[in-house]
Amino acid sequence: MTKVLVVGVLALQGAFIEHLTLLREAAAGVKLRGGTAWQFSEIRTPLELTACHALVIPGGESTTVSLVAARCGLLEPLRDFVKAKRKPTWGTCAGLILLAESANKTKKGGQELIGGLDVRVNRNYFGRQTESFQAPLDLPFLKNQSSQSVDTEREVERPFNGIFIRAPVVEKVLPLVEGEQKDESLLDETVVAPSRKVEKIKALKGILQPVEVMATLPGRSRTLREKVENLGLEDEVGDIVAVRQGNVFGTSFHPELTGDPRIHVWWLKQVKNTIEQESPD
């Protein structure tokens, strides 16, 4: 019987079909060892989530997704998946909001968070739906992928088209703390994710890793410039639109809407490496 590595896409609302399409395309270039095959599934129930080795939380409307997840009995299992089991998880746009430990511009009780990334996100930072835009992004982590030909190398070097739709931004990288980000809970119009105890000793290293800034968006009016010093970043850093911390990856923009599978290929490679390190045999 063929072994499968199951990657789920949360299918409660948003662009889950587009993610599944690009994941299947990307999988052709990411071979698993030992005859293991990729399997990509829509996830709507706690039982379906238990079969997953990794998960994508797509763009959509974060408040709606959190409400539906709670009604489906999925919110607590999602927190356990990301923060207790420390399984690979990627969130795009609304998914980034849900995976943040803190989100502002939010009424108390109006938004539940999963958590996993020690960041504060600013919801709808770039404005309303009519203010959506596209911008070329320089993504250094894509350039680190090995290339097999000159054409592939040129493809890797090509800027990635970032699609921003009512997009959030990472407003602040938070300090590493065990448990809840209690200082954030004291801020007005800010919600924080509940803490979860890591289940496996070997997963502890995931919560001790700092947040990595994976991509920024330069050239736009930065309304948070006065907070740059608190972020510990250079003034020219631009708006943070992609971050990674341990098992969790988040992007403000929508790679699934571009038809460009490069980020999906990169992320599947991260999933592959994580799973194979956990199961060396």
C-alpha positions in Angstrom: 0.0 0.0 0.0 1.4 3.4 -1.0 2.3 5.8 1.8 0.8 9.3 1.5 1.9 12.6 2.9 -1.4 14.5 3.4 -1.5 18.3 3.0 -4.8 19.8 3.9 -6.3 23.1 2.8 -8.8 24.6 5.2 -12.0 24.8 3.0 -14.4 26.8 5.1 -14.3 30.0 3.0 -11.9 31.7 0.6 -9.5 30.6 -2.2 -9.0 27.0 -1.2 -9.6 25.6 -4.7 -6.8 27.8 -6.1 -4.4 26.6 -3.4 -5.2 23.0 -4.2 -4.6 23.6 -7.9 -1.2 25.1 -7.3 -0.2 22.6 -4.7 -0.9 19.7 -7.1 1.1 21.5 -9.8 4.0 22.2 -7.4 4.1 18.6 -6.2 5.3 17.4 -9.5 8.6 19.0 -8.8 9.0 17.8 -5.2 9.6 14.1 -5.0 9.2 12.2 -1.7 11.4 9.3 -0.8 10.4 5.7 -0.3 7.6 5.7 -2.8 5.5 8.1 -0.6 2.9 10.1 -2.6 1.5 13.6 -2.0 -2.2 13.8 -1.2 -4.1 17.1 -1.1 -7.4 17.4 0.7 -10.1 19.9 1.5 -10.5 20.1 5.3 -13.8 20.9 7.0 -14.0 18.7 10.0 -11.7 17.8 13.0 -11.6 14.2 11.8 -10.2 15.3 8.4 -7.7 17.5 10.1 -6.3 14.5 12.1 -5.1 12.9 8.8 -3.0 15.9 7.8 0.7 16.2 8.1 0.6 19.9 7.0 -2.0 22.6 6.4 -2.7 25.7 4.3 -5.1 28.3 5.6 -6.2 30.3 2.6 -7.2 33.9 2.1 -10.8 35.0 2.6 -12.4 36.8 5.5 -10.6 36.0 8.8 -13.6 36.8 11.1 -15.9 34.6 9.0 -13.3 31.7 8.9 -12.8 31.9 12.7 -16.6 31.9 13.4 -17.3 29.0 11.0 -14.3 27.1 12.5 -15.7 27.5 16.0 -19.1 26.3 14.9 -17.6 23.3 13.2 -15.6 22.4 16.3 -12.4 23.1 14.4 -10.9 26.1 16.2 -9.4 24.1 19.1 -8.1 21.3 16.9 -6.5 23.9 14.7 -4.7 25.5 17.7 -3.5 22.1 18.7 -2.4 21.3 15.2 -0.3 24.5 14.9 0.8 25.2 18.4 0.8 21.9 20.3 1.7 19.4 17.5 3.8 22.0 15.7 2.9 20.7 12.2 3.8 22.8 9.1 1.2 25.4 8.5 1.0 28.2 5.9 -1.5 31.1 6.0 -2.2 33.6 3.2 -3.8 36.9 3.9 -6.7 36.0 6.3 -4.7 32.9 7.1 -1.8 35.1 8.3 -4.2 37.1 10.5 -5.4 33.8 12.1 -1.9 32.5 12.6 -0.7 35.7 14.4 -0.5 35.8 18.1 -1.9 39.3 18.1 -4.2 41.3 15.8 -5.3 44.9 16.1 -8.1 46.9 14.6 -10.3 44.2 16.1 -13.2 44.5 18.6 -12.9 42.2 21.6 -14.8 39.0 20.9 -15.1 39.8 17.2 -12.1 37.7 16.0 -10.7 34.5 17.3 -7.0 33.7 16.6 -5.2 30.4 16.2 -1.7 31.8 16.8 1.7 30.3 16.1 3.5 33.4 14.8 4.9 35.9 17.4 3.8 38.9 15.5 1.1 41.6 15.7 -0.8 42.1 12.4 -2.7 45.1 11.3 -5.9 44.0 9.6 -6.9 45.5 6.3 -3.7 47.7 6.5 -3.7 48.5 2.8 -7.4 49.6 2.8 -10.6 48.5 1.3 -11.4 46.1 -1.5 -11.3 48.9 -4.1 -7.7 49.7 -2.9 -6.4 46.2 -3.8 -3.2 46.2 -5.9 -0.4 44.1 -7.3 3.3 44.7 -6.9 6.5 42.8 -7.9 8.2 41.2 -4.9 11.8 40.3 -4.4 11.7 37.0 -2.5 15.2 35.9 -1.5 14.1 32.6 -0.1 13.0 31.5 -3.6 16.4 32.3 -5.0 17.9 29.8 -2.6 16.2 26.9 -4.4 18.5 24.8 -6.5 18.1 25.1 -10.3 18.5 22.4 -12.9 18.9 24.6 -16.0 19.5 28.2 -17.2 15.7 28.6 -17.8 14.9 27.4 -14.3 17.5 29.8 -12.9 16.0 32.7 -14.8 12.5 31.7 -13.5 13.7 31.8 -9.9 15.2 35.2 -10.4 12.0 36.7 -11.8 10.1 38.9 -9.3 7.0 37.3 -7.8 3.7 39.1 -8.5 2.2 39.9 -5.1 -1.6 40.3 -5.1 -2.8 42.3 -2.1 -6.6 42.2 -1.4 -7.7 44.0 1.8 -4.3 42.7 3.0 -2.9 42.7 6.5 0.7 43.6 7.3 3.0 42.5 10.1 3.0 45.6 12.2 5.4 44.3 14.9 7.6 41.3 15.6 6.8 40.4 19.2 9.3 39.1 21.8 9.5 35.4 22.3 7.4 34.4 25.4 6.1 31.2 26.8 2.4 31.2 26.6 0.1 34.1 25.8 1.3 37.5 24.7 -0.2 39.2 27.7 1.2 42.7 27.1 -0.6 42.7 23.7 -3.9 41.9 25.5 -3.7 45.2 27.3 -3.9 47.2 24.0 -7.1 48.7 22.7 -8.8 46.9 19.8 -6.4 44.1 20.0 -7.0 40.4 20.4 -4.5 37.7 21.3 -4.3 33.9 20.7 -4.6 31.6 23.7 -1.5 29.6 24.6 -1.0 25.9 24.0 1.5 23.5 25.5 3.8 21.7 23.1 3.1 18.0 23.0 6.5 16.6 21.9 9.9 17.5 23.5 11.5 17.6 20.0 8.9 20.2 19.0 10.0 22.6 21.7 12.7 24.0 19.4 10.0 25.3 17.2 8.7 27.7 19.8 12.2 29.0 20.7 12.9 30.1 17.1 12.7 33.8 16.4 10.4 35.2 13.7 12.2 35.5 10.3 11.2 38.4 8.0 10.9 36.6 4.6 9.6 39.5 2.5 9.0 43.2 2.6 7.1 45.6 0.3 9.2 48.7 -0.4 8.1 51.9 -2.0 4.7 52.4 -0.4 3.8 55.0 2.2 4.7 53.5 5.6 2.3 54.8 8.2 4.1 52.9 10.9 7.5 54.5 10.4 7.7 55.8 14.0 7.5 52.2 15.2 10.4 50.9 13.1 12.9 51.5 16.0 10.7 49.3 18.2 10.7 46.6 15.6 14.5 46.5 15.7 14.6 46.9 11.9 16.2 49.4 9.5 14.1 52.4 8.5 14.1 51.3 4.9 12.7 47.9 5.7 9.3 48.6 4.1 6.1 46.8 5.1 6.6 43.2 6.3 4.5 40.9 4.1 5.9 37.5 4.8 7.2 35.8 7.9 8.2 32.4 9.2 8.7 31.1 12.7 9.5 27.4 13.2 6.7 25.4 11.6 4.5 28.4 10.6 4.8 30.5 7.5 2.5 33.5 6.7 2.1 35.8 3.7 0.0 39.0 3.4 -0.5 38.5 -0.3 -2.2 35.7 -2.3 0.2 33.4 -4.2 -2.7 31.1 -4.9 -4.3 33.7 -7.3 -1.2 34.2 -9.5 -1.0 30.9 -11.3 2.7 30.9 -10.3 3.6 27.8 -8.2 7.1 28.9 -7.0 6.1 29.6 -3.4 4.0 26.5 -3.3 7.1 24.5 -4.5 9.3 26.1 -1.9 6.8 25.4 0.9 6.3 21.8 -0.1 10.0 21.4 0.1 9.9 22.8 3.7 7.1 20.3 4.5 9.1 17.4 2.9 12.2 18.3 4.9 10.3 18.6 8.2 8.5 15.3 7.8 11.5 13.4 6.6 13.6 14.7 9.6 10.9 13.5 12.0 10.8 10.1 10.3 14.3 9.3 9.1 13.4 5.8 8.2 
